Amino acid sequence: MKTSDFDYDLPESSIAQTPAEPRDSSRLLVLNRKMGELEHRVFREITSYLRPGDLLVLNQTRVIPARIFARKPTGGRVELLLLRRVDALTWEALAGGKGLTNGKTLTVEDGPRVEIIETLEGSRRRVRFETPIEPFFSKVGHVPLPPYIHTELKDPERYQTVYAHEPGSAAAPTAGLHFTSRLLNELQAAGVNLAYATLHVGLDTFAPVTEDDPAQHIIHSEWCELPQATADAINTARAVGGRVIAVGTTSVRTLESAARATVDRGQSTVGSSTVHRPPSTVAPFVGPTSLFILPGYEFKLVDAIITNFHLPKSTLLMLVSAFAGRELILDTYNSAIRAGYRLFSFGDAMLIL
């Protein structure tokens, strides 16, 4: 298996620059991975493919306005892109500018001072603010759109899901952008259940794999949580024959990380009692995950995936290839491009059954 095996021809005109309006009017390509069949629908018609007892697991992370600008003592402008909160004052960030060495103090425009306290790989820095930066976000922060989007986003809420709740992401879980509150209500009225997980997305989600052998790629960890209520909902759905449907690759990673942790533990402690869990159940999970899903991975929880189209040679393309088969996914992508589908964050969706 080579990284080049996950490449495809990408016309620049296929990259969506603006979101569909309304959200659920985007196109939906339905892939039956067992039959190898495709159907072309509109996203709001996803109700036709979901059954009573199915469980949608949605990532409720919220994108923070993590792109901020600061000034050097000399007046030079610096861009900071906050990636991960370490503690109340400390963040890991991408820093754009020269001379950003340890000990350098900057002043956020209309905000607090910030010090470079550690140089990490490349343009990554660990920075410490003199006061928490979050209260300043509304004044100094900008939503960090993916690098392939060049059109200004007039409404920042269009880069948030309608159920975004837990701030912490540098990028949106874009499969969820297609849902409206009305569509979610219709699904629940039809007997489809909803449950929520959290995975805070980092910008490494857009990074291509540069190693010839993808197994040599080091994927950066991301913080995630599968709460007790969601674990209970999953176990109930599986017990009654419902499908667990991950909304986005971030939900896939959270679900499969929880499943792997459950298997590794083999048991969990509730109060003073030790509960031995059979293989068919999953336990709550919280913490960092560096799970890298490549073809050959055996999925433990996920029965279907709602996802957008992903960049060539990316870890996300490898994930969906692991789920549906590399050749089938690449054939499907080529069919989608010929059919005029819009790709990536603001693009159309796939339902992989």
C-alpha positions as MATLAB code, in Angstrom:
seq = 'MKTSDFDYDLPESSIAQTPAEPRDSSRLLVLNRKMGELEHRVFREITSYLRPGDLLVLNQTRVIPARIFARKPTGGRVELLLLRRVDALTWEALAGGKGLTNGKTLTVEDGPRVEIIETLEGSRRRVRFETPIEPFFSKVGHVPLPPYIHTELKDPERYQTVYAHEPGSAAAPTAGLHFTSRLLNELQAAGVNLAYATLHVGLDTFAPVTEDDPAQHIIHSEWCELPQATADAINTARAVGGRVIAVGTTSVRTLESAARATVDRGQSTVGSSTVHRPPSTVAPFVGPTSLFILPGYEFKLVDAIITNFHLPKSTLLMLVSAFAGRELILDTYNSAIRAGYRLFSFGDAMLIL';
ca = [
       0.000    0.000    0.000;
       1.378    3.379   -1.062;
       0.227    6.922   -0.435;
       0.019    7.401   -4.208;
      -2.707    4.729   -4.222;
      -5.017    7.369   -2.675;
      -4.488   10.076   -5.276;
      -7.031   11.275   -7.829;
      -7.337   14.051  -10.405;
      -8.879   17.089   -8.750;
     -10.172   19.912  -10.946;
      -9.947   23.195   -9.045;
     -13.465   24.008  -10.243;
     -14.778   21.083   -8.149;
     -13.724   22.695   -4.840;
     -16.757   24.348   -3.244;
     -16.076   27.943   -2.203;
     -19.428   28.697   -0.567;
     -21.957   26.578    1.375;
     -25.255   25.467   -0.130;
     -28.368   27.396    0.861;
     -30.317   26.071    2.581;
     -27.992   23.605    4.265;
     -29.959   20.481    3.331;
     -30.192   21.416   -0.360;
     -26.692   20.074   -1.055;
     -26.399   16.953   -3.160;
     -26.130   13.510   -1.597;
     -24.323   10.628   -3.260;
     -25.488    7.332   -1.746;
     -22.976    4.486   -2.026;
     -24.017    0.920   -1.304;
     -20.608   -0.599   -0.617;
     -21.827   -4.208   -0.818;
     -23.542   -3.791   -4.182;
     -21.210   -1.105   -5.519;
     -24.242    0.952   -6.550;
     -24.615    4.738   -6.579;
     -27.699    6.912   -6.227;
     -27.847   10.674   -6.703;
     -30.134   12.469   -4.288;
     -30.578   15.727   -2.361;
     -29.349   15.706    1.248;
     -32.782   16.245    2.796;
     -33.818   12.940    1.148;
     -31.495   11.078    3.518;
     -34.647   10.255    5.490;
     -35.375    7.588    2.838;
     -32.269    5.631    3.860;
     -32.565    5.731    7.645;
     -34.793    3.388    9.647;
     -36.520    3.500   13.042;
     -34.028    2.324   15.637;
     -31.008    3.683   13.771;
     -28.697    5.948   15.764;
     -26.976    9.027   14.341;
     -23.834    9.977   16.281;
     -23.008   13.658   15.770;
     -19.880   15.586   16.741;
     -21.049   18.594   18.766;
     -17.715   20.442   18.728;
     -17.809   24.151   17.938;
     -15.193   25.999   15.896;
     -13.500   28.743   17.851;
     -12.458   32.022   16.117;
      -8.879   30.884   16.519;
      -7.167   33.090   13.904;
      -5.850   36.201   15.631;
      -3.328   38.918   14.802;
      -0.640   40.372   17.028;
       2.142   42.943   16.805;
       5.841   42.622   17.570;
       7.493   45.366   19.644;
       8.817   46.694   16.319;
       5.257   46.942   14.968;
       5.509   43.990   12.595;
       2.271   42.005   12.224;
       2.075   38.305   13.202;
      -0.708   35.806   12.606;
      -1.444   33.208   15.277;
      -3.699   30.251   14.601;
      -4.630   28.619   17.903;
      -4.713   24.839   17.576;
      -5.077   23.383   21.048;
      -5.678   24.782   24.522;
      -3.134   23.400   26.993;
      -4.353   25.241   30.082;
      -6.139   28.488   30.966;
      -3.355   30.656   29.519;
      -1.323   28.332   27.274;
      -2.057   27.239   23.691;
      -0.314   25.447   20.887;
      -0.470   27.603   17.779;
       0.781   28.064   14.243;
       2.741   31.302   14.051;
       3.184   33.235   10.830;
       6.049   35.679   10.961;
       9.831   35.945   11.340;
      11.889   35.933   14.505;
       9.265   34.210   16.654;
      11.718   32.642   19.065;
      11.377   31.649   22.704;
      10.815   34.639   24.965;
       9.457   36.900   22.233;
       6.520   38.969   23.514;
       3.713   40.069   21.205;
       0.590   42.130   21.734;
      -2.698   40.896   20.314;
      -4.441   43.642   18.374;
      -7.117   44.959   20.766;
      -6.183   42.175   23.171;
      -3.660   40.918   25.749;
       0.062   40.323   25.499;
       1.289   36.856   24.549;
       4.720   35.248   24.913;
       6.362   32.556   22.784;
       7.417   30.009   25.397;
       8.429   27.012   23.273;
       9.410   26.354   19.660;
       7.868   23.168   18.305;
       8.222   21.576   14.865;
       7.915   23.846   11.848;
       5.829   26.945   12.503;
       4.226   25.500   15.634;
       4.737   27.376   18.856;
       3.568   27.063   22.426;
       2.340   30.477   23.559;
       1.152   31.903   26.881;
      -1.295   34.804   27.179;
      -1.136   37.192   30.131;
      -4.890   36.672   30.606;
      -7.295   34.085   29.086;
      -7.856   34.837   25.415;
     -11.401   33.433   25.164;
     -13.184   36.609   26.379;
     -11.465   38.497   23.537;
     -12.519   36.097   20.765;
     -15.611   38.072   19.787;
     -13.451   41.153   19.215;
     -10.149   39.792   17.893;
     -10.869   36.301   16.570;
     -11.547   35.167   13.015;
     -12.945   31.797   11.890;
     -10.048   29.821   10.351;
     -11.437   28.572    7.042;
      -9.576   25.759    5.235;
      -6.704   26.910    2.996;
      -8.500   25.880   -0.217;
     -11.439   28.273    0.426;
     -10.702   31.688   -1.058;
     -14.154   33.286   -0.900;
     -15.004   35.369    2.163;
     -17.615   33.771    4.423;
     -20.199   36.433    5.211;
     -21.927   34.469    7.996;
     -19.446   32.652   10.305;
     -22.295   30.455   11.602;
     -22.344   28.685    8.234;
     -19.058   27.086    9.277;
     -20.760   25.696   12.392;
     -23.209   22.819   12.653;
     -26.663   23.699   13.995;
     -25.887   21.530   17.036;
     -22.374   22.886   17.726;
     -22.080   23.154   21.497;
     -18.558   22.476   22.839;
     -15.966   25.113   21.771;
     -12.549   23.777   20.859;
     -12.099   23.051   17.127;
      -9.848   24.757   14.614;
     -11.990   23.303   11.802;
     -15.611   22.244   11.469;
     -16.827   18.620   11.366;
     -18.172   19.351    7.913;
     -20.412   16.321    7.345;
     -22.751   17.838    9.914;
     -23.055   21.157    8.073;
     -25.811   19.672    5.871;
     -28.266   19.141    8.714;
     -30.936   21.691    9.592;
     -32.841   21.666   12.865;
     -35.971   20.836   10.901;
     -34.343   17.804    9.249;
     -33.090   16.509   12.607;
     -36.602   16.874   14.038;
     -38.059   14.972   11.074;
     -35.595   12.138   11.597;
     -36.452   11.886   15.280;
     -40.165   11.904   14.481;
     -39.506    8.967   12.135;
     -37.873    6.956   14.941;
     -34.216    7.721   14.206;
     -32.322    8.463   17.411;
     -29.624   11.091   17.933;
     -26.595   10.958   20.207;
     -23.648   13.288   20.599;
     -19.906   12.915   20.920;
     -17.129   15.518   20.873;
     -13.890   15.558   18.942;
     -12.030   18.852   18.673;
     -10.724   18.999   15.113;
      -7.184   20.192   14.425;
      -5.858   21.656   11.189;
      -3.844   18.485   10.592;
      -7.095   17.083    9.220;
      -6.220   18.968    5.992;
      -2.588   17.864    5.843;
      -1.695   15.415    3.062;
       0.322   12.330    3.864;
       3.833   12.935    2.518;
       5.440    9.571    3.340;
       5.493    7.006    0.524;
       4.149    4.415    2.954;
       1.044    5.801    4.720;
       1.665    3.467    7.658;
       4.741    5.593    8.436;
       2.656    8.752    8.764;
       2.370   10.101   12.306;
      -1.153   11.390   12.830;
      -1.547   14.139   15.402;
      -3.755   13.360   18.359;
      -7.095   15.058   18.924;
      -9.136   15.239   22.121;
     -12.466   13.416   22.073;
     -15.235   12.257   24.378;
     -17.928    9.627   24.095;
     -20.169   10.277   27.128;
     -22.147    7.717   29.105;
     -25.461    8.711   27.514;
     -24.073    8.103   24.030;
     -22.506    4.784   25.016;
     -25.896    3.731   26.389;
     -27.638    4.819   23.179;
     -25.163    2.825   21.074;
     -25.586   -0.292   23.161;
     -29.383    0.019   22.976;
     -29.329    0.504   19.208;
     -27.137   -2.531   18.675;
     -29.296   -4.628   20.989;
     -32.440   -3.913   18.938;
     -30.819   -4.258   15.523;
     -30.420   -0.549   14.771;
     -27.456    0.762   12.846;
     -24.831    3.084   14.312;
     -24.330    5.828   11.721;
     -21.372    8.145   12.196;
     -21.892   11.706   11.016;
     -18.414   12.534    9.762;
     -14.969   11.004   10.035;
     -14.498   12.724   13.400;
     -17.421   10.745   14.798;
     -15.932    7.606   13.250;
     -12.633    8.180   15.046;
     -14.399    8.875   18.344;
     -16.592    5.777   18.093;
     -13.768    3.485   17.083;
     -11.429    4.943   19.711;
     -14.034    4.205   22.374;
     -14.533    0.695   21.012;
     -10.801    0.015   21.014;
     -10.447    1.353   24.562;
     -13.334   -0.841   25.702;
     -11.699   -3.930   24.220;
      -8.314   -2.986   25.708;
      -9.818   -2.562   29.168;
     -12.042   -5.599   28.918;
     -13.929   -4.269   31.873;
     -14.855   -1.057   33.627;
     -15.395   -0.011   37.205;
     -18.757    1.420   38.267;
     -18.652    2.620   41.850;
     -16.968   -0.149   43.820;
     -18.069   -2.901   41.427;
     -16.196   -4.225   38.422;
     -18.428   -4.678   35.400;
     -17.264   -7.129   32.743;
     -18.472   -5.905   29.370;
     -19.283   -8.320   26.553;
     -17.732   -7.491   23.166;
     -21.057   -6.163   21.830;
     -21.098   -3.137   24.141;
     -19.032    0.024   24.359;
     -18.000    2.033   27.408;
     -17.654    5.820   27.719;
     -14.342    7.263   26.628;
     -12.558   10.586   27.122;
      -9.037   11.608   26.200;
      -6.704   12.060   23.239;
      -6.906    9.751   20.255;
      -4.261    9.145   17.608;
      -6.214    6.373   15.893;
      -5.176    6.187   12.228;
      -7.625    4.109   10.203;
      -6.129    2.553    7.073;
      -7.443   -0.172    4.736;
      -7.367   -3.443    6.605;
      -8.823   -1.897    9.771;
     -11.709   -3.871   11.264;
     -14.531   -1.511   12.244;
     -16.081   -2.367   15.596;
     -18.999    0.057   15.953;
     -19.679    1.988   12.756;
     -22.298    0.550   10.379;
     -22.654    3.528    8.001;
     -20.993    6.910    7.470;
     -22.271   10.306    6.403;
     -19.274   12.221    5.084;
     -18.078   14.897    2.701;
     -15.550   14.335   -0.085;
     -11.931   14.435    1.048;
      -8.588   15.696   -0.223;
      -6.296   13.425   -2.273;
      -3.721   11.489   -0.236;
      -5.367   12.550    3.034;
      -5.878   10.459    6.156;
      -9.646   11.028    5.780;
      -9.689    9.565    2.269;
      -7.789    6.580    3.661;
     -10.402    6.213    6.411;
     -13.367    6.024    4.037;
     -11.322    3.707    1.799;
     -10.891    1.419    4.784;
     -14.663    1.407    5.220;
     -15.773    0.924    1.614;
     -12.684   -0.244   -0.274;
     -10.054    1.899   -1.966;
     -10.956    1.138   -5.584;
     -14.682    1.618   -4.962;
     -14.090    4.958   -3.233;
     -11.804    6.264   -5.990;
     -14.269    5.138   -8.662;
     -17.038    6.877   -6.726;
     -15.006   10.100   -6.448;
     -14.320   10.084  -10.185;
     -18.039    9.546  -10.853;
     -18.912   12.412   -8.502;
     -16.497   14.795  -10.221;
     -17.904   13.885  -13.648;
     -21.417   14.464  -12.290;
     -20.505   17.942  -11.048;
     -20.494   17.321   -7.296;
     -18.890   20.022   -5.149;
     -16.057   18.788   -2.955;
     -14.576   19.369    0.504;
     -15.765   21.435    3.466;
     -18.564   23.424    1.804;
     -19.255   20.706   -0.744;
     -21.777   17.911   -1.148;
     -22.171   14.787    0.974;
     -21.918   11.017    0.737;
     -23.864    8.367    2.597;
     -21.878    5.129    2.670;
     -24.084    2.158    3.551;
];
